[in-house]
Amino acid sequence: FMCMENGLFFAAVVSTYGMPMVVELGVAFDVLVASILFGVFFLHLRDSIDSLDVDRLNRLREADE
């Protein structure tokens, strides 16, 4: 967890070099919300397919062709 927190902070500092702390916190919050949304998306994907195995998704794509 600490590694992810340090990575988020580093990404915010690098992307907003020279900006006020409020802007840095805003960018860090945006990155945090995006990572939570990706987590929820993959959770729903895993629940609907019962796996995150890419082969099942490839079979769905091949069936459409």
MODELLER restraints for C-alpha pairs under 7 A, 6 or more apart:
rsr = mdl.restraints
at = mdl.atoms
rsr.add(forms.Gaussian(group=physical.xy_distance, feature=features.Distance(at['CA:8:A'], at['CA:28:A']), mean=6.21, stdev=0.5))
rsr.add(forms.Gaussian(group=physical.xy_distance, feature=features.Distance(at['CA:9:A'], at['CA:28:A']), mean=6.58, stdev=0.5))
rsr.add(forms.Gaussian(group=physical.xy_distance, feature=features.Distance(at['CA:12:A'], at['CA:24:A']), mean=5.50, stdev=0.5))
rsr.add(forms.Gaussian(group=physical.xy_distance, feature=features.Distance(at['CA:12:A'], at['CA:27:A']), mean=5.83, stdev=0.5))
rsr.add(forms.Gaussian(group=physical.xy_distance, feature=features.Distance(at['CA:12:A'], at['CA:28:A']), mean=5.31, stdev=0.5))
rsr.add(forms.Gaussian(group=physical.xy_distance, feature=features.Distance(at['CA:13:A'], at['CA:24:A']), mean=6.36, stdev=0.5))
rsr.add(forms.Gaussian(group=physical.xy_distance, feature=features.Distance(at['CA:16:A'], at['CA:24:A']), mean=6.01, stdev=0.5))
rsr.add(forms.Gaussian(group=physical.xy_distance, feature=features.Distance(at['CA:46:A'], at['CA:52:A']), mean=5.34, stdev=0.5))
